[in-house]
Amino acid sequence: TAKKILETMDELQREYQEKQKKKPLRRRRKILIAKAQQDIENDNFLAAAKKFKYAAIISGEMAEDAKVKELVTKVKECMKKEKSRKEEVIERVMRAFKAIITLRSMESDVAVDLYEWTIDGPKQVVIYIWDIGAISLRFEKGGEPKIITGEISKKDVDIRVEGTAKSIMKVAQGEISATWAWMTGRLV
């Protein structure tokens, strides 16, 4: 038995040193996965995906292929959830804008201004929401505004409004004035 231990001692020492080397990596991976789970609970899917990705990189360094595949799957799930969350927010913002525009155009003084503004043809307005994407509105004389997602070519744009979804909605709902939002940097 002693002879067998002496023969395999080098190999056992190598295994022990390798385990000791991987110990801080495993601890770091465990922390990253726990923080990613916490981000998922807080609906912060992008941050969770980044943490799962770093954990997958650490697993790759430790040559644990099964764990890498598992973590890559979690990254993909988080990215799908983030995409669906963004699409949901865009859909909500679009519905709100359509309601706001319709209500605003029903008010007599606003309706007159809108009519005069569109007298020489349709007007294109791009609302670029920093944390989501772009929404394009097309106003036509006497017609209902059309809303599409994404940007249109810059030469066709009459007005471009940029800001966060929260600040744009506050301006559209009349909670803060557009001038104040522009001066404080909430809108561009």
N, C-alpha and C positions, 0 to 999 in steps of 0.2 A: 504494500500500500504506500509506504514511504517512497519507494522507488518510482511508483506511478505519479505521485504528487510532485516529486522533483522533476520528472520528465515534462509534466504539463504546467509547471509553475510559470514559465514565461508566457504561455498562452493565457493563463488565469490572470496574471498581472496586467497584460494588455487589455483583457476584457474589463477588469476593474477600472483601469485608467480611462478607458473609453466611456464607461458608465459615469464616472466622475466628470468627464468632459461634457457629457450630454445633460447632466443634472440641471445646470442653470438654464440651458435651452428649453428643457421640458417645463421648468418653472415659468419661464417667460411665455411659452406657448399657452400654458394653462391660464395665466393672467390675461393674455390677449383674448382667448376664447371666452372667458368670464366677462370681460369688458364688452365684447361683441354681443353676447347674449343680453347684457344690460342695454346696449344701444338698440337692439331689436325691440325690447320691451318699451323703449321710449320712442319708437317709430323713427329712429335715426338709422335708416338702412344703409346709406352710403358709408357712414363711419364704421358700421358693423362689417360691411364688405371689405373695407380696407384692413381691418383688424384680422378678419379671417384670412385674407391674402397674406399678411405678414406671418400668421401662424402656419400657413401652408409652406411658406418659404423656409421657415425654421424647421418644419418637418422634413422638407427636402434636403436640408443640410444634414439632418440626422439619418437620412436614407430610409425614412418610413413612408413608403409609397402608398400604402393603404390610407394612412392618415392624411396624406396630401390630397388624394382623390376625394375623401370625405369633406375636407375643408374647401376644396375648389367647388364642390357641389353646393356648399353653404354660401359661398361667394355668389354663385349664379342665382340662388334663391333670393338673396338680399337684393341683387340688382333687378330682378323681376319685380320684387315688392316695391322698390324705389321707383321703377318705371310706372307701375300701376298707380302709385301714390301721386306722382306728378301728373299723370293723365287725369286722375280724379280731380286734382286741384284745378287744372286747366279747364276741365268741363264745368266745375263750379263757378270759376271766374267768368267763363263765357256766358253761362246762364245769367249770372248777376249783371254783367254788362248789358246783355240784351234787355233785361228787365229795366235797368236804369235808363238806358237809351230810349226805350219805348215810353217810360214814364216821363222822362225829360221832354221828349218831343210832343207829349200831350199837353204840357203846360204852354199856355198861349204865347207868352213872350219868348220862351225858348224855341217853340215851334216856328215862330216868325224868323228868329235869328238863323235857325237851321235851314229854313227855306231860302233865305237870302244868301246864305253861305254856299248853298249847293246850286244856285241859279245858273252858273255857267258850266254845269256838268257835274259828274260824280266826283266825290272827294274821297281820298284814301287816307286812313289814319292807321298807323302801326303802333300798337301798345306793346312795348317790350318789357316783360316782367323779368327782372334780374334773376330771381330764384326759380323760375319755371321755364320761360320761353317767350315766344311772341304770339300776339293775337292781332290780326288785321281786320279793320272795320271798313266797310265801303258804304258811304252815304250817297243816296241819290234823291233828287228832288221828288217829293211826294211818295217815295217808297220807304219800305222798312229797311233799317240798316242790316247789311249782310255781315256775318262774322265768320272768319276762317282762321284756322290755326296756322302758325308759321308766318314768316315774313314774305312780303312781295318785293319786287325789284325796287331799288332805291329811287329810280327816276320817276316812278309812279306815285310816290308818297308825298302827300301834302303836309302832313303833320306826323311827327314821331314823338311819342311819350315814353320815357323810361323810368322805372322805379321798381320797388318791391311790390308784391301782390297786396300787402297790407296797406302801404301808403297810397297806392293807386285806388284801392277800394275806398279808403277814407276820403280821398278827394272826390271820387265819383258819387259818394253818398252825401257829400256836403259837410262832413265832420271837420275837415280842415280845408282852407282855401288853397287853390292851385298856386297862387303867388307865394304863400307861406311855405308850402311844400317845396317849391322851386328854390326859394332863398335858403332853406335849411338843408338842401341837398337830397331830400327824399324823392324828388322828381327831377328829371332832366328833360 
